[in-house]
Amino acid sequence: RDRLYTNEAAIETDSMNNPHIHASYGVSSISHKNIYLSKNVGSWAQLYTVETGRTNADLALDSNNNPNLTYIKDTGLIRAVYTTGAWSESIIDSPEIYRSHIVIDDNDDIHLAYKRYQDEASSVMELRYATNVTGVWETWTVYSLADAFSEDIDITADKTGTAYIAYAGDRYNNGVRYFEIQERTWNTVPVDSEPSAQVAIAVDQNSDIHIIYTLQTGQLKYATNESEVWITEHMQDVTDSLAPSIAVGSDGRVHVVYLDNTRHEFRYAVRSSGLWQYYTFEISDSEITSYGGNTAITIDNNQKVHISFYGYDGLLKYTTNR
């Protein structure tokens, strides 16, 4: 259950409900490429291409619908932004970066979570956080990680500008936890002590947290603190799940997408009034023993669902109920 995906994609919708995708894929064992695409009424347009150091892609749009991308080069963690008709890159941190995620809050402040070795010769991995909330980029270590490849992270932010990082690890008493970060201070909250593999996090309009994650056993679980205490539950009868993603609409409904390898299906689930409904949007004839992609989901202003994923055939795909 390696979280260093062969292919990776992120999706967001803009103020006009148009989808934007940032994807990363391996060209060879040592070469990777990232592309950014958007769709406005008609067909998809590829608007940006860059050679990168390893597979990683995330995306956030600011209040002017400007795309902000994160990816990894040999020089470190890169944030690329499109403004005034041109792309610009900046290095946020270096040197050895693994897995980065980006979110932009309602004030257009940027928040990043990523994993990094302490230095080029170190075997110690750190969970790092970066933000430009003060007008300049600041970075610091949030948590020391046990293993670069057996732990997953994700980030979100609420309307007040508070950032939340979710962490999943494969060691007992680590499991799933989340970090609430505000003004250089953070609270660490354990959510589930079971050894975990992959994780995604979202926050609703009330600043309640919603987390979807897989256990090392393959089971899929959901956790929330909307009742002021943490409650976890198993998703249906999923015993072999991969690549979960989560989003919350402004109406409070929770949306989840994942690969159900027990049924050989990509599945979408929506939670309303505490009850889940499940749907299938792609089926394979056989089990995937080594899935090399991820899933991503976002909800537009009309509460329509947009999903990007790498299919069983390894191709980047998009589906929506718009």
C-alpha beads as a LAMMPS data file, in Angstrom:
LAMMPS data file: protein, C-alpha beads

322 atoms
321 bonds

1 atom types
1 bond types

-500.0 500.0 xlo xhi
-500.0 500.0 ylo yhi
-500.0 500.0 zlo zhi

Masses

1 110.0

Atoms # bond

1 1 1 0.000 0.000 0.000
2 1 1 2.580 2.461 -1.206
3 1 1 1.360 6.055 -1.123
4 1 1 3.908 7.253 -3.678
5 1 1 1.495 6.990 -6.580
6 1 1 2.629 6.280 -10.120
7 1 1 -0.038 8.737 -11.270
8 1 1 -1.740 11.481 -9.296
9 1 1 -4.405 14.121 -9.965
10 1 1 -6.215 16.917 -8.102
11 1 1 -9.434 18.675 -9.053
12 1 1 -11.147 21.976 -8.187
13 1 1 -14.029 23.990 -9.650
14 1 1 -13.978 27.756 -10.135
15 1 1 -16.641 30.381 -9.362
16 1 1 -18.361 29.556 -12.680
17 1 1 -18.385 25.821 -11.812
18 1 1 -15.799 24.925 -14.443
19 1 1 -13.483 22.013 -13.526
20 1 1 -9.691 22.321 -13.317
21 1 1 -7.324 19.334 -13.032
22 1 1 -3.634 19.155 -12.121
23 1 1 -2.139 15.754 -12.937
24 1 1 1.257 14.120 -12.490
25 1 1 2.531 10.945 -14.103
26 1 1 5.705 8.993 -14.603
27 1 1 7.264 9.199 -18.058
28 1 1 10.021 6.763 -17.034
29 1 1 11.590 5.482 -13.830
30 1 1 13.481 8.763 -13.437
31 1 1 11.315 11.228 -15.371
32 1 1 7.952 12.718 -14.403
33 1 1 5.632 15.257 -15.960
34 1 1 2.876 17.489 -14.583
35 1 1 0.040 18.974 -16.629
36 1 1 -2.701 21.452 -15.799
37 1 1 -6.033 21.348 -17.667
38 1 1 -9.308 23.237 -17.509
39 1 1 -12.691 22.883 -19.182
40 1 1 -14.971 25.768 -20.094
41 1 1 -18.204 24.631 -21.772
42 1 1 -16.449 22.678 -24.518
43 1 1 -13.420 20.401 -24.496
44 1 1 -10.502 20.217 -22.089
45 1 1 -7.561 22.559 -22.704
46 1 1 -4.035 21.720 -21.526
47 1 1 -2.620 25.017 -20.270
48 1 1 0.619 24.110 -18.491
49 1 1 3.249 21.366 -18.723
50 1 1 6.378 20.968 -16.601
51 1 1 9.041 18.317 -16.021
52 1 1 9.148 17.315 -12.351
53 1 1 11.272 15.269 -9.969
54 1 1 8.667 12.785 -8.725
55 1 1 4.961 12.098 -8.962
56 1 1 2.980 14.657 -6.960
57 1 1 0.175 17.062 -7.881
58 1 1 -2.194 19.310 -5.983
59 1 1 -4.271 22.314 -6.944
60 1 1 -6.122 25.238 -5.365
61 1 1 -7.892 28.233 -6.904
62 1 1 -7.850 31.686 -5.334
63 1 1 -10.786 34.129 -5.268
64 1 1 -9.841 35.352 -8.762
65 1 1 -9.855 31.775 -10.091
66 1 1 -6.075 31.838 -10.503
67 1 1 -4.678 28.273 -10.353
68 1 1 -2.050 27.531 -7.711
69 1 1 -0.190 24.261 -8.284
70 1 1 2.208 22.341 -6.072
71 1 1 4.672 19.782 -7.356
72 1 1 8.163 18.512 -6.608
73 1 1 11.380 19.154 -8.504
74 1 1 14.969 18.233 -7.657
75 1 1 15.281 21.747 -6.210
76 1 1 12.443 21.164 -3.738
77 1 1 8.748 21.898 -3.240
78 1 1 7.410 24.201 -5.963
79 1 1 4.368 26.445 -5.974
80 1 1 3.394 27.633 -9.454
81 1 1 0.725 30.296 -9.986
82 1 1 -0.872 31.806 -13.081
83 1 1 -1.476 35.562 -12.831
84 1 1 -1.494 38.468 -15.294
85 1 1 -1.174 36.103 -18.219
86 1 1 1.955 34.240 -17.130
87 1 1 3.116 31.359 -14.945
88 1 1 5.658 31.870 -12.164
89 1 1 7.420 29.349 -9.924
90 1 1 8.755 29.714 -6.397
91 1 1 10.592 27.241 -4.160
92 1 1 8.800 26.809 -0.826
93 1 1 11.140 24.307 0.847
94 1 1 13.925 21.850 0.040
95 1 1 15.644 19.496 -0.472
96 1 1 14.048 16.023 -0.220
97 1 1 10.266 16.536 -0.438
98 1 1 7.623 13.798 -0.554
99 1 1 3.854 14.342 -0.902
100 1 1 2.608 17.914 -0.843
101 1 1 -0.907 19.337 -0.532
102 1 1 -2.223 22.890 -0.895
103 1 1 -5.338 24.763 0.212
104 1 1 -6.321 28.442 -0.074
105 1 1 -8.607 29.961 2.562
106 1 1 -11.290 32.652 2.169
107 1 1 -8.679 35.384 2.708
108 1 1 -6.589 34.032 -0.204
109 1 1 -3.902 32.904 2.233
110 1 1 -2.121 29.704 1.186
111 1 1 -1.498 26.687 3.422
112 1 1 0.752 23.744 2.498
113 1 1 1.395 20.390 4.151
114 1 1 4.200 18.127 2.995
115 1 1 6.744 15.527 4.068
116 1 1 10.474 16.291 4.042
117 1 1 13.718 14.730 5.161
118 1 1 15.531 16.875 7.714
119 1 1 18.475 17.154 5.320
120 1 1 19.963 15.303 2.362
121 1 1 21.881 12.856 4.589
122 1 1 19.092 12.303 7.135
123 1 1 16.777 9.309 7.476
124 1 1 14.353 11.307 9.648
125 1 1 11.157 12.403 7.906
126 1 1 9.149 15.425 9.074
127 1 1 5.596 16.583 8.556
128 1 1 6.025 20.224 7.536
129 1 1 3.638 23.166 7.213
130 1 1 4.096 26.345 5.155
131 1 1 1.971 29.470 4.816
132 1 1 2.149 33.016 3.467
133 1 1 -0.477 34.365 5.888
134 1 1 1.941 37.073 7.152
135 1 1 2.814 38.194 3.626
136 1 1 6.032 36.166 3.457
137 1 1 6.531 32.403 3.297
138 1 1 7.136 30.705 6.641
139 1 1 7.774 26.984 7.189
140 1 1 8.106 24.812 10.263
141 1 1 7.984 21.228 11.446
142 1 1 4.716 19.963 12.893
143 1 1 5.518 16.308 13.589
144 1 1 8.377 13.804 13.245
145 1 1 7.397 10.872 11.069
146 1 1 8.531 7.297 11.463
147 1 1 8.796 6.351 7.807
148 1 1 8.725 8.316 4.558
149 1 1 6.684 5.790 2.646
150 1 1 4.247 4.362 5.193
151 1 1 2.497 7.567 6.186
152 1 1 0.021 9.770 4.339
153 1 1 -1.104 13.389 4.857
154 1 1 -3.708 15.878 3.636
155 1 1 -4.676 19.492 4.456
156 1 1 -7.758 21.721 4.502
157 1 1 -8.658 25.138 5.935
158 1 1 -11.867 26.702 7.232
159 1 1 -13.334 30.155 6.572
160 1 1 -11.462 31.648 9.564
161 1 1 -8.101 30.687 8.081
162 1 1 -7.414 27.851 10.510
163 1 1 -5.577 24.979 8.794
164 1 1 -6.142 21.309 9.578
165 1 1 -3.758 18.502 8.626
166 1 1 -4.744 14.841 8.639
167 1 1 -2.113 12.145 9.151
168 1 1 -2.332 8.366 8.689
169 1 1 0.413 6.013 9.910
170 1 1 0.934 2.281 10.146
171 1 1 2.106 2.092 13.779
172 1 1 -0.081 1.380 16.796
173 1 1 -0.938 4.449 18.867
174 1 1 -0.221 6.559 15.793
175 1 1 -3.026 5.578 13.426
176 1 1 -5.036 8.590 12.271
177 1 1 -4.698 11.983 13.898
178 1 1 -5.245 15.552 12.927
179 1 1 -3.437 18.794 13.645
180 1 1 -5.216 22.113 14.077
181 1 1 -2.828 24.917 13.133
182 1 1 -3.354 28.574 13.969
183 1 1 -0.753 31.318 14.335
184 1 1 2.278 29.034 14.759
185 1 1 0.571 26.870 17.348
186 1 1 -1.104 23.518 16.783
187 1 1 -3.174 21.014 18.673
188 1 1 -2.641 17.308 18.010
189 1 1 -5.773 15.180 18.271
190 1 1 -5.741 11.349 17.974
191 1 1 -8.685 10.094 15.927
192 1 1 -8.108 6.338 15.495
193 1 1 -5.250 4.212 16.860
194 1 1 -5.536 1.449 14.241
195 1 1 -2.608 1.268 11.769
196 1 1 -3.701 3.255 8.723
197 1 1 -2.534 3.761 5.159
198 1 1 -4.202 6.584 3.215
199 1 1 -6.116 9.649 4.388
200 1 1 -8.080 12.665 3.116
201 1 1 -9.639 15.539 5.063
202 1 1 -12.352 18.168 4.529
203 1 1 -13.970 20.857 6.676
204 1 1 -17.589 22.042 6.525
205 1 1 -19.203 25.465 6.937
206 1 1 -19.350 24.978 10.728
207 1 1 -15.604 24.170 10.902
208 1 1 -16.396 20.535 11.706
209 1 1 -13.818 18.049 10.414
210 1 1 -14.502 15.059 8.172
211 1 1 -11.826 12.429 7.470
212 1 1 -11.862 9.385 5.205
213 1 1 -9.069 6.831 5.545
214 1 1 -8.008 3.285 4.825
215 1 1 -6.621 0.883 7.395
216 1 1 -3.598 -1.285 6.703
217 1 1 -6.087 -4.180 6.541
218 1 1 -7.804 -2.468 3.581
219 1 1 -10.972 -1.440 5.419
220 1 1 -12.380 2.020 4.724
221 1 1 -13.392 4.252 7.651
222 1 1 -14.928 7.693 8.147
223 1 1 -14.438 9.992 11.130
224 1 1 -15.994 13.309 12.151
225 1 1 -16.150 15.613 15.173
226 1 1 -19.429 17.268 14.175
227 1 1 -21.052 16.104 17.429
228 1 1 -18.163 17.716 19.399
229 1 1 -16.591 14.296 20.039
230 1 1 -14.785 12.122 17.514
231 1 1 -16.928 9.353 16.024
232 1 1 -15.530 6.745 13.617
233 1 1 -17.440 4.267 11.486
234 1 1 -16.713 1.604 8.885
235 1 1 -17.890 2.316 5.363
236 1 1 -20.332 -0.383 4.270
237 1 1 -18.585 -3.782 3.959
238 1 1 -15.430 -2.600 2.191
239 1 1 -12.527 -4.908 3.029
240 1 1 -9.975 -3.854 0.398
241 1 1 -10.064 -0.133 -0.381
242 1 1 -7.578 2.285 -1.910
243 1 1 -7.173 5.960 -2.828
244 1 1 -9.964 7.683 -0.840
245 1 1 -10.892 11.336 -1.335
246 1 1 -13.460 13.532 0.452
247 1 1 -15.317 16.831 0.024
248 1 1 -18.152 18.600 1.852
249 1 1 -20.731 20.713 0.041
250 1 1 -22.078 23.999 1.375
251 1 1 -25.297 22.100 2.128
252 1 1 -23.410 19.948 4.658
253 1 1 -23.518 16.713 2.683
254 1 1 -20.292 14.667 2.761
255 1 1 -19.030 13.188 -0.512
256 1 1 -16.460 10.382 -0.760
257 1 1 -14.831 8.595 -3.677
258 1 1 -12.592 5.528 -3.482
259 1 1 -11.532 2.323 -5.172
260 1 1 -13.329 -0.743 -3.813
261 1 1 -10.993 -3.559 -4.813
262 1 1 -13.296 -6.156 -3.275
263 1 1 -15.930 -5.375 -5.928
264 1 1 -13.377 -4.190 -8.522
265 1 1 -15.165 -0.838 -8.681
266 1 1 -14.584 2.862 -8.331
267 1 1 -17.303 4.035 -5.958
268 1 1 -18.875 7.299 -4.886
269 1 1 -20.700 7.682 -1.571
270 1 1 -22.717 10.605 -0.194
271 1 1 -23.735 11.125 3.440
272 1 1 -26.883 13.042 4.285
273 1 1 -28.535 13.157 7.739
274 1 1 -26.060 10.526 8.948
275 1 1 -26.914 7.964 6.234
276 1 1 -24.691 6.851 3.345
277 1 1 -25.737 6.092 -0.222
278 1 1 -23.319 4.289 -2.565
279 1 1 -22.885 4.444 -6.336
280 1 1 -20.492 2.830 -8.829
281 1 1 -18.991 4.809 -11.728
282 1 1 -16.344 2.442 -13.179
283 1 1 -15.996 -1.349 -13.069
284 1 1 -13.113 -3.701 -13.862
285 1 1 -13.196 -7.389 -14.726
286 1 1 -10.409 -8.278 -12.301
287 1 1 -8.717 -7.314 -9.059
288 1 1 -6.062 -4.622 -9.118
289 1 1 -3.036 -5.876 -7.251
290 1 1 -1.061 -2.645 -7.635
291 1 1 -3.198 0.424 -8.309
292 1 1 -0.955 3.263 -9.400
293 1 1 -3.313 6.235 -9.215
294 1 1 -5.421 8.286 -6.864
295 1 1 -8.915 9.772 -6.809
296 1 1 -9.977 13.382 -6.241
297 1 1 -13.370 14.998 -5.668
298 1 1 -14.781 18.515 -5.387
299 1 1 -18.244 20.068 -5.121
300 1 1 -19.230 23.148 -7.126
301 1 1 -21.471 26.075 -6.169
302 1 1 -24.553 24.213 -7.403
303 1 1 -23.702 21.181 -5.225
304 1 1 -22.751 19.122 -8.264
305 1 1 -19.993 16.518 -7.952
306 1 1 -16.789 16.520 -10.007
307 1 1 -14.360 13.583 -9.812
308 1 1 -10.958 12.981 -11.374
309 1 1 -9.240 9.606 -11.194
310 1 1 -6.841 7.300 -12.947
311 1 1 -8.904 4.391 -14.257
312 1 1 -8.128 0.715 -14.274
313 1 1 -6.535 1.242 -17.668
314 1 1 -4.151 3.857 -16.243
315 1 1 -5.781 6.774 -18.104
316 1 1 -6.681 10.086 -16.473
317 1 1 -10.478 10.403 -16.341
318 1 1 -13.175 12.830 -15.263
319 1 1 -16.811 12.260 -14.322
320 1 1 -19.581 14.541 -13.042
321 1 1 -23.324 14.643 -12.372
322 1 1 -23.467 18.268 -13.546

Bonds

1 1 1 2
2 1 2 3
3 1 3 4
4 1 4 5
5 1 5 6
6 1 6 7
7 1 7 8
8 1 8 9
9 1 9 10
10 1 10 11
11 1 11 12
12 1 12 13
13 1 13 14
14 1 14 15
15 1 15 16
16 1 16 17
17 1 17 18
18 1 18 19
19 1 19 20
20 1 20 21
21 1 21 22
22 1 22 23
23 1 23 24
24 1 24 25
25 1 25 26
26 1 26 27
27 1 27 28
28 1 28 29
29 1 29 30
30 1 30 31
31 1 31 32
32 1 32 33
33 1 33 34
34 1 34 35
35 1 35 36
36 1 36 37
37 1 37 38
38 1 38 39
39 1 39 40
40 1 40 41
41 1 41 42
42 1 42 43
43 1 43 44
44 1 44 45
45 1 45 46
46 1 46 47
47 1 47 48
48 1 48 49
49 1 49 50
50 1 50 51
51 1 51 52
52 1 52 53
53 1 53 54
54 1 54 55
55 1 55 56
56 1 56 57
57 1 57 58
58 1 58 59
59 1 59 60
60 1 60 61
61 1 61 62
62 1 62 63
63 1 63 64
64 1 64 65
65 1 65 66
66 1 66 67
67 1 67 68
68 1 68 69
69 1 69 70
70 1 70 71
71 1 71 72
72 1 72 73
73 1 73 74
74 1 74 75
75 1 75 76
76 1 76 77
77 1 77 78
78 1 78 79
79 1 79 80
80 1 80 81
81 1 81 82
82 1 82 83
83 1 83 84
84 1 84 85
85 1 85 86
86 1 86 87
87 1 87 88
88 1 88 89
89 1 89 90
90 1 90 91
91 1 91 92
92 1 92 93
93 1 93 94
94 1 94 95
95 1 95 96
96 1 96 97
97 1 97 98
98 1 98 99
99 1 99 100
100 1 100 101
101 1 101 102
102 1 102 103
103 1 103 104
104 1 104 105
105 1 105 106
106 1 106 107
107 1 107 108
108 1 108 109
109 1 109 110
110 1 110 111
111 1 111 112
112 1 112 113
113 1 113 114
114 1 114 115
115 1 115 116
116 1 116 117
117 1 117 118
118 1 118 119
119 1 119 120
120 1 120 121
121 1 121 122
122 1 122 123
123 1 123 124
124 1 124 125
125 1 125 126
126 1 126 127
127 1 127 128
128 1 128 129
129 1 129 130
130 1 130 131
131 1 131 132
132 1 132 133
133 1 133 134
134 1 134 135
135 1 135 136
136 1 136 137
137 1 137 138
138 1 138 139
139 1 139 140
140 1 140 141
141 1 141 142
142 1 142 143
143 1 143 144
144 1 144 145
145 1 145 146
146 1 146 147
147 1 147 148
148 1 148 149
149 1 149 150
150 1 150 151
151 1 151 152
152 1 152 153
153 1 153 154
154 1 154 155
155 1 155 156
156 1 156 157
157 1 157 158
158 1 158 159
159 1 159 160
160 1 160 161
161 1 161 162
162 1 162 163
163 1 163 164
164 1 164 165
165 1 165 166
166 1 166 167
167 1 167 168
168 1 168 169
169 1 169 170
170 1 170 171
171 1 171 172
172 1 172 173
173 1 173 174
174 1 174 175
175 1 175 176
176 1 176 177
177 1 177 178
178 1 178 179
179 1 179 180
180 1 180 181
181 1 181 182
182 1 182 183
183 1 183 184
184 1 184 185
185 1 185 186
186 1 186 187
187 1 187 188
188 1 188 189
189 1 189 190
190 1 190 191
191 1 191 192
192 1 192 193
193 1 193 194
194 1 194 195
195 1 195 196
196 1 196 197
197 1 197 198
198 1 198 199
199 1 199 200
200 1 200 201
201 1 201 202
202 1 202 203
203 1 203 204
204 1 204 205
205 1 205 206
206 1 206 207
207 1 207 208
208 1 208 209
209 1 209 210
210 1 210 211
211 1 211 212
212 1 212 213
213 1 213 214
214 1 214 215
215 1 215 216
216 1 216 217
217 1 217 218
218 1 218 219
219 1 219 220
220 1 220 221
221 1 221 222
222 1 222 223
223 1 223 224
224 1 224 225
225 1 225 226
226 1 226 227
227 1 227 228
228 1 228 229
229 1 229 230
230 1 230 231
231 1 231 232
232 1 232 233
233 1 233 234
234 1 234 235
235 1 235 236
236 1 236 237
237 1 237 238
238 1 238 239
239 1 239 240
240 1 240 241
241 1 241 242
242 1 242 243
243 1 243 244
244 1 244 245
245 1 245 246
246 1 246 247
247 1 247 248
248 1 248 249
249 1 249 250
250 1 250 251
251 1 251 252
252 1 252 253
253 1 253 254
254 1 254 255
255 1 255 256
256 1 256 257
257 1 257 258
258 1 258 259
259 1 259 260
260 1 260 261
261 1 261 262
262 1 262 263
263 1 263 264
264 1 264 265
265 1 265 266
266 1 266 267
267 1 267 268
268 1 268 269
269 1 269 270
270 1 270 271
271 1 271 272
272 1 272 273
273 1 273 274
274 1 274 275
275 1 275 276
276 1 276 277
277 1 277 278
278 1 278 279
279 1 279 280
280 1 280 281
281 1 281 282
282 1 282 283
283 1 283 284
284 1 284 285
285 1 285 286
286 1 286 287
287 1 287 288
288 1 288 289
289 1 289 290
290 1 290 291
291 1 291 292
292 1 292 293
293 1 293 294
294 1 294 295
295 1 295 296
296 1 296 297
297 1 297 298
298 1 298 299
299 1 299 300
300 1 300 301
301 1 301 302
302 1 302 303
303 1 303 304
304 1 304 305
305 1 305 306
306 1 306 307
307 1 307 308
308 1 308 309
309 1 309 310
310 1 310 311
311 1 311 312
312 1 312 313
313 1 313 314
314 1 314 315
315 1 315 316
316 1 316 317
317 1 317 318
318 1 318 319
319 1 319 320
320 1 320 321
321 1 321 322
